[in-house]
């Protein structure tokens, strides 16, 4: 059978996804996979730099941080460009994604959590103290960073999965969240 994965209805029954993703469609396919139901694990051959970024080697991407509460990302190994025929201009990387059995954030809070991550990654300022201080009282931002041993100049990409979850739990309780504007309270 031949079909376009981006349009193919994904099964709801538990399954594993294994694929060699077209390098030019990697982000679109990853989004489709992450939104898809049923699958438990994915083993994907993607461009090396994409695999590194998604597995948070050298810092997390916004996409990784937005999905960390529900998935674990891993980097297995580099695959040399010479392993392919025809040979691409870049190396590949073997990326694994596993659905967490016990999510770190309830699925009902996914949109709020992902909106928070987006706002932090795209927030103004030089370092997390300024970025968070634009949305929250500056003293609260500095205290949270201190309690989590995070430097004032650290960047959003430097936070771990558990730190993102703690930030969400600490500063985005339902009573302080504006569903009307989908933003943090000011």
DRENLUMKOL-995394 format. One record per residue: residue number from 0; residue in one letter; x, y, z of N, C-alpha, C in turn. Coordinates in pm, 1 decimal, always signed. Each point is the difference from the previous one (the first is absolute). Layout:
BEGIN
{pt NUM, "a", {X, Y, Z}, {X, Y, Z}, {X, Y, Z}};
...
This chain:
BEGIN
{pt 0, "x", {+83.5, -116.5, +0.0}, {-83.5, +116.5, +0.0}, {+89.2, +124.5, +0.0}};
{pt 1, "x", {-41.5, +101.8, -71.2}, {+72.6, +125.9, -6.0}, {-94.0, +111.5, +44.7}};
{pt 2, "x", {+46.6, +84.1, +92.8}, {-84.6, +107.3, +50.6}, {+88.0, +113.0, +53.5}};
{pt 3, "x", {-58.9, +116.4, +14.3}, {+66.8, +115.9, +56.9}, {-17.2, -6.6, +151.3}};
{pt 4, "x", {+109.9, -16.3, +73.4}, {-6.4, -13.9, +145.0}, {-67.8, +119.4, +65.7}};
{pt 5, "x", {+18.0, +118.6, -56.5}, {-57.7, +120.6, +60.1}, {-151.9, +1.6, -9.0}};
{pt 6, "x", {-57.1, -84.2, -87.6}, {-145.2, -5.9, -15.6}, {-58.6, -134.8, +41.7}};
{pt 7, "x", {+83.8, -96.5, +25.1}, {-43.8, -135.5, +32.1}, {-60.5, -4.5, +140.5}};
{pt 8, "x", {-118.8, -61.5, +16.5}, {-59.7, -10.5, +134.5}, {+80.3, -98.5, +85.7}};
{pt 9, "x", {+52.1, +48.9, +109.4}, {+82.2, -84.2, +86.5}, {-87.2, -90.8, +85.4}};
{pt 10, "x", {+43.8, -124.3, +20.5}, {-79.8, -92.3, +81.9}, {-2.2, +41.9, +146.8}};
{pt 11, "x", {-107.3, -32.9, +66.6}, {-13.1, +31.9, +142.8}, {+53.3, -114.0, +87.5}};
{pt 12, "x", {+12.2, -118.0, -57.0}, {+53.2, -114.9, +74.4}, {+149.8, +20.4, +24.6}};
{pt 13, "x", {+52.9, -55.3, +109.4}, {+143.3, +14.5, +28.1}, {+85.6, -51.6, -115.9}};
{pt 14, "x", {+101.2, +78.1, -35.9}, {+91.2, -38.6, -107.3}, {+131.3, +74.8, +14.5}};
{pt 15, "x", {+99.3, -42.5, -76.3}, {+131.6, +63.1, -1.9}, {+19.4, +59.6, -139.1}};
{pt 16, "x", {+57.9, +117.6, -5.0}, {+27.6, +65.9, -127.5}, {+149.8, -10.0, -26.6}};
{pt 17, "x", {+34.6, -47.7, -118.5}, {+139.4, -8.2, -42.3}, {+7.4, +64.3, -136.9}};
{pt 18, "x", {+92.4, +93.6, -18.4}, {+6.5, +64.9, -129.6}, {+128.6, +75.0, -26.2}};
{pt 19, "x", {+29.6, +13.0, -127.2}, {+109.2, +81.9, -50.4}, {-68.9, +122.6, -58.4}};
{pt 20, "x", {-1.8, +109.7, +75.0}, {-77.8, +116.3, -38.8}, {+71.3, +81.4, -107.4}};
{pt 21, "x", {-74.0, +47.4, -98.7}, {+60.7, +90.7, -97.8}, {+49.7, +124.6, +73.8}};
{pt 22, "x", {+125.5, +34.3, -19.1}, {+59.1, +109.3, +76.0}, {-77.2, +130.1, -15.2}};
{pt 23, "x", {-55.7, +24.5, -116.7}, {-70.6, +126.7, -22.5}, {-140.3, +1.8, +61.6}};
{pt 24, "x", {-48.8, -115.9, +46.3}, {-133.3, -6.7, +61.6}, {+4.2, -39.8, +147.9}};
{pt 25, "x", {+118.1, -4.1, +57.3}, {+15.6, -52.3, +135.4}, {-89.3, +69.6, +101.9}};
{pt 26, "x", {-0.1, +131.1, +3.9}, {-78.4, +71.0, +101.2}, {-148.9, -26.6, -17.0}};
{pt 27, "x", {-48.9, +1.6, -122.7}, {-142.6, -25.9, -25.0}, {-36.8, -142.1, +41.6}};
{pt 28, "x", {+85.0, -96.6, -31.2}, {-27.9, -139.2, +36.7}, {+6.4, -16.2, +151.5}};
{pt 29, "x", {+97.8, +61.6, +64.2}, {+9.3, -8.8, +146.2}, {-124.1, +58.5, +67.2}};
{pt 30, "x", {-47.4, +112.5, -49.9}, {-123.2, +57.9, +57.4}, {-116.2, -96.4, -14.2}};
{pt 31, "x", {-10.4, -62.0, -116.0}, {-108.4, -96.3, -25.9}, {+10.0, -117.7, +96.3}};
{pt 32, "x", {+121.2, -49.1, +19.6}, {+21.8, -113.0, +91.0}, {-36.6, +39.4, +143.4}};
{pt 33, "x", {+50.0, +113.3, +46.1}, {-24.3, +41.8, +138.3}, {-148.2, +22.5, +28.7}};
{pt 34, "x", {-74.3, +43.2, -98.8}, {-144.3, +19.2, +17.4}, {-78.2, -130.3, -18.4}};
{pt 35, "x", {+65.9, -102.5, -52.5}, {-67.8, -125.4, -32.4}, {-33.7, -84.1, +121.8}};
{pt 36, "x", {-108.9, -74.2, -8.0}, {-41.0, -87.2, +110.5}, {+66.5, -137.5, -9.0}};
{pt 37, "x", {-5.6, -72.6, +107.5}, {+29.3, -142.6, -3.3}, {+144.7, -43.1, +6.9}};
{pt 38, "x", {+88.1, +64.4, -69.2}, {+136.9, -50.5, -5.7}, {+68.2, +12.3, +136.2}};
{pt 39, "x", {+89.5, -94.3, +25.5}, {+70.2, -2.8, +127.6}, {+145.1, +43.5, -14.7}};
{pt 40, "x", {+61.6, -37.6, -111.8}, {+140.7, +30.5, -24.4}, {+19.9, +32.3, -147.0}};
{pt 41, "x", {+101.4, +82.7, -25.3}, {+37.5, +32.2, -137.4}, {+152.0, -7.5, -11.2}};
{pt 42, "x", {+46.1, -60.1, -107.3}, {+142.4, -5.6, -32.2}, {+12.2, +63.1, -137.5}};
{pt 43, "x", {+66.8, +115.7, -5.1}, {-1.1, +79.8, -122.0}, {+141.0, +37.3, -42.6}};
{pt 44, "x", {+26.8, -15.8, -128.4}, {+125.3, +46.2, -56.7}, {-26.7, +137.7, -58.6}};
{pt 45, "x", {+67.4, +99.3, +55.4}, {-19.3, +139.3, -41.0}, {+137.8, +63.7, -19.7}};
{pt 46, "x", {+2.3, +122.5, -46.1}, {+124.9, +73.0, -13.4}, {+67.9, +8.7, +136.5}};
{pt 47, "x", {+132.5, -13.9, +4.4}, {+76.3, -3.5, +124.0}, {-29.0, +119.1, +91.6}};
{pt 48, "x", {+5.2, +119.0, -51.9}, {-23.1, +117.4, +83.7}, {-142.6, +3.2, +55.3}};
{pt 49, "x", {-95.0, -46.1, -77.3}, {-138.8, -6.5, +47.7}, {-9.9, -100.8, +114.4}};
{pt 50, "x", {+62.5, -115.9, -17.5}, {-2.0, -102.4, +105.5}, {+61.5, +54.4, +129.2}};
{pt 51, "x", {+112.9, +69.9, -12.5}, {+66.2, +58.2, +117.7}, {-90.2, +102.0, +68.9}};
{pt 52, "x", {-59.9, +89.0, -77.9}, {-84.4, +104.0, +59.5}, {-125.4, -60.1, +65.2}};
{pt 53, "x", {-64.0, -94.5, -66.8}, {-121.6, -60.0, +56.1}, {+30.5, -78.4, +126.9}};
{pt 54, "x", {+120.8, -58.1, +8.3}, {+39.5, -75.2, +119.8}, {+61.4, +92.5, +105.5}};
{pt 55, "x", {-1.4, +131.6, -25.4}, {+47.5, +102.5, +92.7}, {+149.8, -9.0, +27.3}};
{pt 56, "x", {+76.9, -49.3, -96.0}, {+145.1, -0.1, +13.8}, {+47.4, +141.7, -30.5}};
{pt 57, "x", {+60.7, +63.8, +98.4}, {+42.5, +138.7, -17.3}, {-111.6, +99.9, +23.7}};
{pt 58, "x", {-112.5, -44.9, +48.1}, {-112.6, +88.3, +28.4}, {-125.0, -46.0, -72.3}};
{pt 59, "x", {-113.3, +20.2, +63.0}, {-128.2, -45.2, -54.9}, {-56.1, +102.1, -99.0}};
{pt 60, "x", {-76.9, -48.5, -93.9}, {-75.0, +86.8, -90.0}, {-136.9, +26.4, +62.4}};
{pt 61, "x", {-68.5, +97.5, -53.9}, {-134.5, +27.5, +49.0}, {-89.1, -121.8, -20.9}};
{pt 62, "x", {+10.9, -67.0, -115.4}, {-83.7, -116.9, -25.8}, {+24.5, -109.3, +103.9}};
{pt 63, "x", {+124.5, -26.6, +30.0}, {+31.4, -102.2, +100.1}, {-57.0, +39.3, +136.0}};
{pt 64, "x", {+24.7, +122.6, +41.7}, {-49.9, +45.7, +130.2}, {-152.2, -5.7, +6.6}};
{pt 65, "x", {-66.9, +30.2, -111.8}, {-146.3, -2.4, -0.7}, {-55.9, -141.2, +13.9}};
{pt 66, "x", {+75.2, -101.1, -37.9}, {-49.9, -138.1, +3.9}, {+63.2, -86.2, +108.4}};
{pt 67, "x", {+101.4, +50.6, +70.9}, {+68.6, -77.8, +103.4}, {-91.2, -61.1, +105.0}};
{pt 68, "x", {-103.9, +66.0, +46.9}, {-81.6, -63.3, +103.7}, {-65.1, -131.7, -43.6}};
{pt 69, "x", {-14.0, -20.6, -128.8}, {-69.1, -119.4, -50.7}, {+91.3, -96.9, -73.3}};
{pt 70, "x", {+120.3, +45.5, -36.3}, {+92.4, -83.9, -77.6}, {+143.0, +17.3, +47.8}};
{pt 71, "x", {+77.9, -107.3, -12.6}, {+143.8, +4.7, +24.8}, {+69.8, -10.4, -134.9}};
{pt 72, "x", {+99.1, +86.4, -21.5}, {+74.4, +3.4, -125.4}, {+141.6, -50.3, +25.9}};
{pt 73, "x", {+50.6, -84.9, -89.1}, {+134.8, -51.7, +17.3}, {+78.4, +0.0, -130.1}};
{pt 74, "x", {+130.1, +12.0, +12.5}, {+90.6, -4.2, -113.9}, {+79.3, -129.0, +9.5}};
{pt 75, "x", {-14.9, -86.4, -99.7}, {+66.3, -130.0, +3.5}, {+139.8, +9.3, -58.6}};
{pt 76, "x", {+9.3, +51.7, -123.6}, {+131.2, +7.2, -64.0}, {-5.9, +82.2, -127.2}};
{pt 77, "x", {+117.0, +35.2, -44.5}, {+18.1, +71.5, -126.3}, {+10.6, -103.0, -111.5}};
{pt 78, "x", {-55.9, +32.4, -116.0}, {+8.6, -87.6, -117.3}, {+67.1, +80.7, -110.5}};
{pt 79, "x", {+116.6, -44.4, -41.1}, {+78.9, +72.2, -99.6}, {-74.9, +14.8, -132.1}};
{pt 80, "x", {+18.0, +113.5, -63.4}, {-60.6, +24.7, -131.7}, {+44.3, -105.1, -100.3}};
{pt 81, "x", {+119.0, -55.7, +19.4}, {+50.9, -102.0, -93.2}, {-78.3, -130.8, +8.7}};
{pt 82, "x", {-85.0, -15.1, +101.4}, {-83.4, -119.6, +15.2}, {-119.6, +0.8, -94.1}};
{pt 83, "x", {-27.9, +114.6, -60.8}, {-117.8, +15.3, -85.9}, {+37.9, -4.9, -147.4}};
{pt 84, "x", {-95.9, -42.4, -79.6}, {+16.1, +3.9, -144.8}, {-132.8, +41.5, -61.5}};
{pt 85, "x", {-11.5, +116.6, -60.0}, {+107.2, +96.9, -21.6}, {+39.2, +68.3, +131.1}};
{pt 86, "x", {+121.7, +47.0, +1.6}, {+57.3, +60.0, +120.0}, {-54.6, +141.7, +21.5}};
{pt 87, "x", {-58.6, +25.8, +118.7}, {-45.3, +137.4, +29.7}, {+120.7, +86.8, +36.8}};
{pt 88, "x", {-21.4, +127.4, +12.9}, {+109.0, +91.9, +34.0}, {+27.0, +6.2, +150.0}};
{pt 89, "x", {-86.3, -63.3, +81.0}, {+16.3, +2.3, +145.2}, {-17.5, -140.7, +57.0}};
{pt 90, "x", {+52.0, -19.2, +120.8}, {-16.3, -127.4, +69.3}, {-141.6, -12.4, +54.1}};
{pt 91, "x", {-38.3, -123.3, +27.3}, {-128.0, -27.2, +62.7}, {+19.4, -28.8, +147.1}};
{pt 92, "x", {-109.4, -7.1, +71.5}, {+4.3, -33.2, +141.8}, {-119.3, -85.7, +35.9}};
{pt 93, "x", {+21.8, -98.1, +84.1}, {-107.2, -88.4, +43.4}, {-61.7, +58.3, +127.1}};
{pt 94, "x", {-124.6, +44.3, -12.1}, {-75.1, +64.7, +107.4}, {-106.5, -95.8, +50.1}};
{pt 95, "x", {-12.9, -9.8, +131.9}, {-108.4, -79.0, +57.8}, {-94.1, +92.2, +76.2}};
{pt 96, "x", {-127.7, -33.0, -5.2}, {-100.7, +72.0, +76.6}, {-87.8, -105.5, +65.9}};
{pt 97, "x", {-18.2, +11.3, +129.3}, {-84.7, -93.3, +73.8}, {-108.9, +76.7, +73.6}};
{pt 98, "x", {-121.2, -49.1, -10.3}, {-111.8, +60.7, +72.5}, {+15.6, -35.1, +148.0}};
{pt 99, "x", {-6.7, +99.2, +85.0}, {+11.7, -25.9, +143.7}, {-122.8, -75.8, +50.0}};
{pt 100, "x", {+22.8, -102.3, +78.9}, {-109.2, -74.7, +61.0}, {-72.8, +90.4, +99.2}};
{pt 101, "x", {+78.2, +75.7, +76.7}, {-55.5, +95.3, +96.6}, {+41.3, +140.5, -43.1}};
{pt 102, "x", {-86.3, +69.8, -71.3}, {+35.0, +135.8, -45.4}, {+32.6, +91.7, +117.4}};
{pt 103, "x", {+87.0, +96.7, -26.1}, {+40.5, +95.7, +102.6}, {-102.2, +112.5, +18.0}};
{pt 104, "x", {-85.3, +19.7, -100.8}, {-107.8, +98.7, +3.3}, {-123.8, -68.6, -55.2}};
{pt 105, "x", {-114.1, +22.5, +61.8}, {-124.4, -60.0, -46.7}, {-30.4, +46.3, -143.1}};
{pt 106, "x", {-50.6, -90.8, -80.0}, {-30.8, +31.3, -140.4}, {-99.2, +114.8, -13.6}};
{pt 107, "x", {-85.8, +19.3, +97.7}, {-97.1, +109.9, -6.9}, {+67.8, +136.8, +10.0}};
{pt 108, "x", {+124.0, +3.3, +47.4}, {+75.1, +125.0, +12.3}, {+98.6, +21.7, -115.1}};
{pt 109, "x", {-7.6, -85.4, -101.5}, {+98.3, +7.3, -109.2}, {+4.3, +137.5, -66.8}};
{pt 110, "x", {-112.9, +54.7, -36.4}, {+0.7, +130.0, -69.8}, {+57.7, +110.5, +88.5}};
{pt 111, "x", {-38.2, +1.1, +126.7}, {+52.5, +101.8, +91.5}, {+150.8, -15.3, +16.0}};
{pt 112, "x", {+44.5, -123.0, +19.9}, {+142.8, -25.5, +17.4}, {+77.2, +41.7, -125.9}};
{pt 113, "x", {-48.0, -43.3, -116.1}, {+70.9, +31.6, -123.6}, {-0.2, +150.0, -28.7}};
{pt 114, "x", {-107.7, +68.2, +35.1}, {-4.3, +145.9, -17.1}, {+102.5, +67.0, +91.4}};
{pt 115, "x", {+13.5, -49.1, +121.6}, {+98.5, +55.3, +92.0}, {+140.8, -16.9, -56.4}};
{pt 116, "x", {+32.0, -120.2, -48.1}, {+133.0, -25.3, -57.0}, {+24.7, +94.0, -117.6}};
{pt 117, "x", {-99.4, +15.6, -85.5}, {+13.5, +89.3, -115.6}, {+29.2, +142.6, +45.9}};
{pt 118, "x", {-71.7, +45.7, +100.8}, {+19.7, +136.6, +48.4}, {+137.8, +19.9, +61.5}};
{pt 119, "x", {+51.5, -101.0, +68.1}, {+133.6, +12.3, +58.5}, {+105.2, -0.8, -111.1}};
{pt 120, "x", {-11.7, -91.0, -95.6}, {+97.8, -7.7, -109.0}, {-0.4, +126.0, -86.8}};
{pt 121, "x", {-114.5, +62.3, -15.8}, {-8.8, +118.0, -87.1}, {-3.2, +130.2, +79.2}};
{pt 122, "x", {+14.5, -9.3, +131.3}, {-6.3, +118.7, +84.6}, {+117.9, +93.0, -18.6}};
{pt 123, "x", {-23.5, +124.8, +33.7}, {+104.1, +102.4, -10.7}, {+90.4, -3.0, +121.2}};
{pt 124, "x", {+124.8, +30.9, -24.6}, {+95.0, +8.4, +109.5}, {+125.8, -78.2, -29.7}};
{pt 125, "x", {+100.3, +27.1, +82.1}, {+128.7, -69.6, -11.0}, {+13.6, -88.4, +122.6}};
{pt 126, "x", {-38.8, -123.7, -13.3}, {+6.1, -92.6, +111.7}, {-136.8, -20.8, +63.2}};
{pt 127, "x", {-13.1, -111.8, +68.3}, {-128.5, -37.0, +58.0}, {-51.2, +98.4, +104.7}};
{pt 128, "x", {+88.7, +63.9, +73.9}, {-47.5, +96.0, +100.8}, {-79.2, +111.7, -66.8}};
{pt 129, "x", {+49.2, +52.8, -110.5}, {-72.4, +105.7, -71.4}, {-122.6, -55.1, -71.5}};
{pt 130, "x", {+14.9, -114.2, -64.3}, {-112.0, -58.1, -75.4}, {-117.1, -30.6, +93.2}};
{pt 131, "x", {+29.6, -67.3, +110.4}, {-105.9, -34.3, +95.0}, {-49.6, +123.5, +74.0}};
{pt 132, "x", {+90.6, +94.3, +25.3}, {-36.2, +122.1, +70.3}, {-96.6, +88.2, -77.4}};
{pt 133, "x", {-9.5, -21.6, -130.9}, {-97.6, +75.1, -80.9}, {-141.2, -52.5, +20.6}};
{pt 134, "x", {-13.7, -122.3, +47.1}, {-131.1, -62.3, +17.8}, {-39.3, -13.7, +146.4}};
{pt 135, "x", {+99.5, -1.4, +85.1}, {-23.3, -23.7, +142.6}, {+74.8, +104.2, +81.1}};
{pt 136, "x", {-33.8, +16.8, +125.6}, {+79.3, +90.5, +83.5}, {+147.4, -42.8, -4.3}};
{pt 137, "x", {+88.7, +96.8, -24.0}, {+143.0, -29.3, -17.0}, {+57.6, -78.0, +117.8}};
{pt 138, "x", {-45.4, +30.5, +121.5}, {+51.2, -70.5, +118.0}, {-38.0, -148.1, -3.3}};
{pt 139, "x", {-122.5, -30.2, -42.0}, {-41.5, -140.2, -12.6}, {+85.7, -71.8, -102.8}};
{pt 140, "x", {+26.0, +66.0, -111.9}, {+82.5, -61.1, -105.1}, {+139.4, -30.8, +53.5}};
{pt 141, "x", {+61.4, +98.7, +64.9}, {+135.2, -21.1, +53.9}, {+1.1, -109.3, +106.6}};
{pt 142, "x", {-100.2, -2.4, +88.1}, {-6.6, -103.4, +104.4}, {-13.4, -139.2, -60.7}};
{pt 143, "x", {-86.4, -13.5, -100.2}, {-17.2, -131.1, -64.3}, {+129.6, -44.6, -65.5}};
{pt 144, "x", {+66.4, +90.6, -68.8}, {+127.8, -34.4, -63.8}, {+102.3, -41.6, +105.2}};
{pt 145, "x", {+6.5, +74.0, +110.6}, {+94.2, -32.6, +107.1}, {-31.4, -137.3, +60.6}};
{pt 146, "x", {-126.6, -25.0, +31.3}, {-40.4, -128.2, +59.3}, {+32.7, -118.1, -91.4}};
{pt 147, "x", {-1.9, +22.7, -129.5}, {+28.0, -106.8, -96.8}, {+143.7, +2.8, -50.0}};
{pt 148, "x", {+82.7, +84.3, +63.7}, {+142.8, +9.9, -35.2}, {+19.8, +30.4, -148.9}};
{pt 149, "x", {-76.8, +96.2, -47.6}, {+7.0, +43.3, -139.4}, {+49.9, +143.8, -0.2}};
{pt 150, "x", {+101.5, +26.9, -79.4}, {+56.2, +134.2, -6.8}, {-98.7, +100.2, -58.0}};
{pt 151, "x", {+13.1, +125.1, +41.8}, {-89.3, +105.4, -46.6}, {+9.8, +19.0, -151.3}};
{pt 152, "x", {+115.2, -26.3, -56.7}, {+21.5, +18.1, -144.1}, {-25.8, -127.3, -80.1}};
{pt 153, "x", {-39.3, -108.3, +66.4}, {-27.8, -125.1, -71.4}, {-108.6, +23.5, -103.8}};
{pt 154, "x", {+1.6, -81.7, -102.6}, {-97.8, +10.4, -108.4}, {-105.2, -110.1, +13.1}};
{pt 155, "x", {-116.6, +19.7, -58.9}, {-105.3, -102.8, +7.7}, {+47.4, -138.5, -44.3}};
{pt 156, "x", {+87.3, -5.1, -98.2}, {+47.1, -130.4, -50.9}, {+79.2, -78.5, +103.8}};
{pt 157, "x", {+44.7, +67.8, +106.6}, {+80.1, -65.4, +102.3}, {-83.3, -69.2, +108.6}};
{pt 158, "x", {-130.5, +22.3, +2.4}, {-85.3, -64.3, +100.3}, {-20.5, -147.3, -33.8}};
{pt 159, "x", {-9.8, -81.3, +102.5}, {-27.7, -142.7, -16.8}, {-151.0, -22.8, -2.9}};
{pt 160, "x", {-39.8, -120.8, -30.6}, {-142.8, -34.2, -1.0}, {-62.2, +26.0, +136.7}};
{pt 161, "x", {+66.6, -42.2, +106.1}, {-57.5, +17.8, +133.5}, {-5.7, +147.3, +39.2}};
{pt 162, "x", {+96.6, +79.7, -45.5}, {-4.7, +142.7, +30.6}, {-115.8, +68.9, -72.0}};
{pt 163, "x", {-26.3, -38.2, -124.1}, {-115.2, +55.2, -71.5}, {-129.4, -35.0, +72.4}};
{pt 164, "x", {-10.3, -124.9, +42.2}, {-121.0, -43.7, +69.8}, {-14.8, +74.6, +131.7}};
{pt 165, "x", {+109.5, +18.8, +71.2}, {-5.1, +74.2, +125.9}, {-39.6, +145.7, -23.9}};
{pt 166, "x", {+53.1, +59.6, -105.4}, {-37.2, +137.6, -33.5}, {-149.8, +9.0, -26.6}};
{pt 167, "x", {-51.0, -94.8, -75.7}, {-143.4, -2.1, -29.9}, {-82.7, -16.9, +127.2}};
{pt 168, "x", {+38.5, -94.9, +83.6}, {-75.1, -25.8, +123.2}, {+8.6, +116.9, +98.0}};
{pt 169, "x", {+115.4, +66.0, +3.7}, {+19.6, +109.0, +94.7}, {-71.4, +127.9, -40.6}};
{pt 170, "x", {+0.8, +29.3, -128.7}, {-46.7, +130.9, -42.8}, {-118.3, +0.6, -93.6}};
{pt 171, "x", {-51.3, -114.4, -30.6}, {-115.9, -3.1, -89.9}, {-116.2, -77.0, +58.2}};
{pt 172, "x", {-29.5, +15.8, +128.7}, {-119.4, -65.9, +51.6}, {-123.2, +57.5, -69.6}};
{pt 173, "x", {-102.6, -78.4, -8.8}, {-120.2, +38.6, -75.2}, {-55.9, +134.7, +43.0}};
{pt 174, "x", {+8.0, +32.6, +128.6}, {-58.5, +125.7, +45.9}, {+81.8, +122.5, -41.5}};
{pt 175, "x", {+123.9, -19.8, -49.0}, {+81.7, +113.4, -44.1}, {+13.4, +4.2, -151.6}};
{pt 176, "x", {-64.9, -88.5, -69.9}, {+14.2, -11.9, -144.4}, {-115.5, +69.0, -69.3}};
{pt 177, "x", {+29.3, +76.9, -101.2}, {-105.1, +69.5, -73.6}, {-36.5, -79.8, -124.0}};
{pt 178, "x", {-110.3, -74.1, +6.6}, {-41.4, -78.5, -115.9}, {-51.2, +89.3, -112.1}};
{pt 179, "x", {-48.0, +116.1, +37.0}, {-51.2, +90.9, -101.8}, {+110.9, +43.4, -95.6}};
{pt 180, "x", {+117.5, +31.9, +55.8}, {+109.9, +49.2, -83.3}, {+107.9, -104.1, -21.6}};
{pt 181, "x", {-11.2, -113.5, +66.2}, {+98.8, -107.2, -9.3}, {+141.2, +50.5, +27.8}};
{pt 182, "x", {+12.4, +81.5, +101.7}, {+129.2, +52.0, +39.7}, {+14.7, -10.0, +149.8}};
{pt 183, "x", {+120.8, +18.2, +45.8}, {+23.0, +7.4, +143.8}, {-62.6, +128.9, +49.6}};
{pt 184, "x", {-36.5, +1.7, +125.1}, {-50.7, +125.1, +57.7}, {+113.1, +101.6, +8.0}};
{pt 185, "x", {-35.8, +124.6, -4.4}, {+102.3, +106.3, +10.2}, {-0.6, +58.3, +138.0}};
